Amino acid sequence: MRFSTSSAALCAALLPGASATIYYAGVAQSSGEFGVWSATSTKGAGLPGRFGVEYQFISTSGVDVMTDQHKVNLHRVAFLLERMCPLSYGLGAKFNETHFDHFKQAIDYITKTKGACPSPGFSSVLPSY
């Protein structure tokens, strides 16, 4: 398809009156999917990691800036499945309640304190087959 001069003129005439309302704007918080480190580069060897040292879910001051100053109302908070439901528990058999509580505190801060929407997501370091 060729973009002609008349098409360009038509677009130029229509664009000044164009407007849209943005209802949702989001950001991905770098969070609980990080902090898996191994001196031998062995996948999963850095699990579970230490909360507040190798990983955390959110920076409350970062959420404050994005919500208050930039009007972001969706926050993606990721977690590693292997931390939430460790292999030692039988992956998916039950939650690591301590880890889940850290995650819940992050979600509660976003929802109850800031009035924004969470968008949880998970990552996995397990090999995919």
DRENSE-584438 format. One record per atom (N, C-alpha, C): z, x, y. Coordinates in steps of 0.02 Angstrom, whole numbers, padded with zeros to 5 digits, always signed. Each point is the difference from the previous one (the first is absolute). Layout:
<sites>
ZXY/...
</sites>
This chain:
<sites>
+00000+00042-00058/+00000-00042+00058/+00000+00044+00062/-00042-00017+00046/-00004+00038+00062/+00040-00032+00055/+00035+00041+00038/+00039-00025+00056/-00044+00005+00062/-00023-00056+00025/-00048+00000+00055/+00036+00000+00068/-00038+00012+00052/+00026+00000+00068/+00026-00069+00018/-00034-00053-00022/+00023-00068+00016/+00065-00015-00037/+00009+00026-00061/+00063-00009-00036/+00057+00035+00036/-00014+00058+00026/+00051+00038+00037/+00019-00037+00064/-00049-00029+00033/+00013-00038+00061/+00042-00062-00015/-00016-00034-00055/+00037-00060-00020/+00073+00018-00015/+00010+00054-00037/+00068+00023-00016/+00039+00018+00063/-00032+00034+00045/+00032+00020+00063/+00019-00061+00041/-00040-00052-00003/+00015-00061+00037/+00059-00038-00031/+00006+00001-00066/+00052-00037-00034/+00068+00035-00003/+00001+00066-00003/+00062+00037-00009/+00052-00008+00055/-00017-00003+00063/+00053-00006+00051/+00043-00063-00009/-00027-00053-00028/+00039-00061-00010/+00034-00004-00067/-00013+00050-00043/+00030-00002-00067/+00073+00019+00003/+00040-00036-00038/+00071+00016-00005/+00026-00022-00068/+00055+00028-00018/+00031-00019-00064/+00075+00010+00006/+00037-00038-00038/+00072+00007-00002/+00017+00034-00066/+00040+00053+00006/+00022+00035-00060/+00069-00027-00018/+00003-00032-00057/+00063-00030-00022/+00043+00049-00040/-00033+00042-00038/+00035+00047-00043/-00028+00071+00011/+00045+00047+00010/-00019+00070+00005/+00049+00038-00044/-00025+00047-00039/+00044+00033-00048/-00002+00075+00002/+00050+00028-00032/+00006+00073-00006/+00029+00015-00069/-00021+00055-00029/+00028+00022-00063/+00054+00051+00015/+00061-00015-00019/+00056+00046+00010/-00003+00052-00056/-00003+00064+00018/+00004+00052-00052/+00070-00004-00028/+00004-00009-00065/+00066-00017-00024/+00013+00024-00071/+00024-00045-00042/+00027+00017-00066/-00050+00025-00051/-00064+00004+00017/-00047+00027-00048/-00005+00075+00005/+00034+00030+00049/-00002+00072+00009/+00061+00033-00032/+00002+00066+00002/+00059+00037-00022/-00001+00017-00074/-00058-00004-00032/-00004+00020-00070/-00027+00071+00000/+00045+00047-00009/-00019+00071+00004/+00022+00034-00064/-00040+00048-00022/+00016+00038-00059/-00022+00072+00010/+00044+00047-00012/-00017+00071+00007/-00055+00020-00049/-00006-00036-00055/-00050+00016-00051/-00062-00045+00005/-00002-00043+00051/-00055-00048+00009/-00006-00049-00058/+00055-00013-00033/+00001-00047-00055/+00008-00070+00028/-00047-00045-00016/+00005-00068+00025/+00064-00032-00022/+00035-00033+00047/+00061-00036-00016/+00062+00042-00006/-00006+00067+00006/+00058+00044-00009/+00048-00006+00059/-00023-00021+00057/+00043-00007+00059/+00036-00067+00004/-00006-00040-00052/+00032-00065+00001/+00071+00003-00025/+00047-00038+00025/-00013-00052+00048/-00001+00024+00072/+00023+00061+00014/+00004+00024+00068/+00065-00024+00032/+00016+00028+00058/+00063-00018+00034/-00016-00041+00062/+00027-00060+00002/-00010-00044+00057/+00031+00031+00062/-00037-00002+00055/+00024+00029+00063/-00012+00075+00005/-00021+00032-00055/-00015+00071+00001/-00074+00010-00013/-00025-00023-00058/-00070+00008-00017/-00042-00061+00018/+00031-00056+00008/-00037-00060+00020/+00049-00050+00032/-00029-00046+00036/+00036-00058+00026/-00051-00056+00007/+00023-00061+00012/-00048-00054+00005/-00028-00008+00069/+00041-00004+00050/-00026-00008+00068/+00042+00042+00048/-00028+00011+00057/+00038+00026+00057/+00011-00061+00044/+00063-00020+00009/+00013-00060+00040/-00026+00009+00072/+00005+00061+00026/-00025+00011+00068/-00076-00006+00002/-00034+00020-00055/-00072-00008-00004/-00020-00074-00003/+00038-00039-00038/-00013-00072-00003/+00012-00031+00069/+00053+00022+00034/+00015-00026+00068/-00059+00012+00047/-00026+00061-00001/-00056+00017+00045/-00062-00042-00016/-00016-00003-00064/-00061-00037-00019/+00007-00075+00015/+00059-00028-00012/+00010-00072+00010/+00008-00017+00074/+00042+00037+00035/+00016-00017+00070/-00053+00022+00049/-00025+00062-00007/-00047+00026+00049/-00073-00015-00017/-00017-00001-00064/-00070-00009-00020/-00014-00068-00030/+00051-00042-00003/-00007-00070-00023/-00027-00006-00071/+00016+00048-00042/-00019-00003-00071/+00047-00047-00036/-00028-00046-00040/+00044-00048-00034/-00007+00001-00076/-00038+00046-00027/-00005+00011-00073/+00016+00073-00014/+00046+00011-00045/+00020+00069-00018/-00007+00007-00075/-00044+00045-00022/-00006+00014-00072/+00051+00053-00019/+00041-00017-00048/+00053+00045-00024/-00014+00014-00074/-00022+00060-00014/-00019+00017-00069/+00059+00030-00038/-00004-00005-00066/+00050+00030-00043/-00034+00025-00063/+00032+00047-00033/-00025+00024-00064/+00029-00043-00056/-00042-00025-00042/+00022-00041-00056/+00049+00038-00044/-00011+00066-00008/+00044+00040-00043/+00070+00008+00029/+00008-00011+00066/+00067+00000+00029/+00033-00069-00006/-00040-00051+00011/+00026-00068-00001/+00020-00020-00071/-00041+00017-00049/+00012-00017-00071/-00011+00064-00040/+00050+00045-00001/-00009+00065-00032/-00021-00003-00073/-00036+00051-00021/-00021+00005-00069/+00060+00001-00047/+00055+00029+00021/+00060+00003-00042/+00029-00069-00014/-00016-00048+00044/+00022-00070-00010/-00052-00039-00040/-00057+00029-00012/-00055-00036-00031/-00039-00032+00057/-00051+00034+00023/-00038-00019+00060/-00010-00075+00004/+00032-00031+00048/-00006-00072+00010/+00054-00040-00034/+00042+00032-00042/+00052-00038-00036/+00056-00023+00047/+00019+00043+00048/+00050-00020+00050/-00007+00046+00060/+00028-00023+00057/-00002+00038+00061/+00054+00052+00002/-00014+00054+00036/+00052+00046+00022/+00031-00034+00060/+00058-00029-00008/+00030-00042+00053/+00014+00039+00064/+00020+00063-00005/+00012+00041+00059/-00064+00009+00040/-00054+00017-00035/-00064+00009+00034/-00025-00066+00029/+00008-00054-00038/-00021-00066+00025/+00040-00018+00063/+00064+00016+00002/+00040-00015+00060/-00026+00038+00062/-00022+00063-00009/-00029+00037+00056/-00064-00035+00024/-00040-00022-00047/-00062-00036+00017/+00016-00066+00035/+00049-00036-00025/+00020-00064+00030/+00025+00010+00071/+00038+00053+00012/+00024+00014+00068/-00059+00009+00048/-00052+00035-00023/-00059+00010+00042/-00035-00067+00014/-00008-00040-00052/-00033-00065+00009/+00042-00046+00045/+00066+00001-00010/+00044-00041+00043/-00003+00022+00073/-00005+00065+00012/-00006+00023+00070/-00064-00026+00031/-00054+00003-00037/-00065-00024+00026/+00001-00075+00012/+00028-00037-00047/-00003-00073+00005/+00057-00030+00041/+00061+00017-00016/+00058-00031+00033/+00014+00028+00069/-00007+00066+00007/+00015+00031+00065/-00059-00005+00048/-00060+00014-00024/-00058+00003+00044/-00043-00064-00002/+00009-00043-00048/-00039-00062-00004/-00072+00011-00019/-00015+00055-00033/-00068+00016-00021/-00008-00016-00074/-00061+00007-00025/-00015-00014-00070/-00008+00064-00040/+00031+00004-00059/-00011+00058-00042/-00063-00009-00042/-00027+00055-00021/-00057-00001-00045/+00013+00053-00052/+00044-00016-00050/+00017+00051-00049/-00060+00021-00043/+00001+00061-00020/-00053+00026-00044/+00029+00055-00042/-00029+00011-00058/+00028+00053-00041/-00054+00050-00017/+00023+00060-00015/-00041+00054-00024/+00029+00023-00065/-00038+00039-00037/+00024+00026-00063/-00025+00071-00009/+00041+00042-00029/-00022+00068-00016/-00018+00006-00073/+00007-00055-00037/-00020+00001-00071/-00075+00010-00006/-00022+00037-00050/-00073+00008-00008/-00032-00067-00017/-00058-00013+00028/-00035-00062-00016/-00047+00013-00058/-00005-00048-00044/-00042+00008-00059/-00058-00047+00003/
</sites>
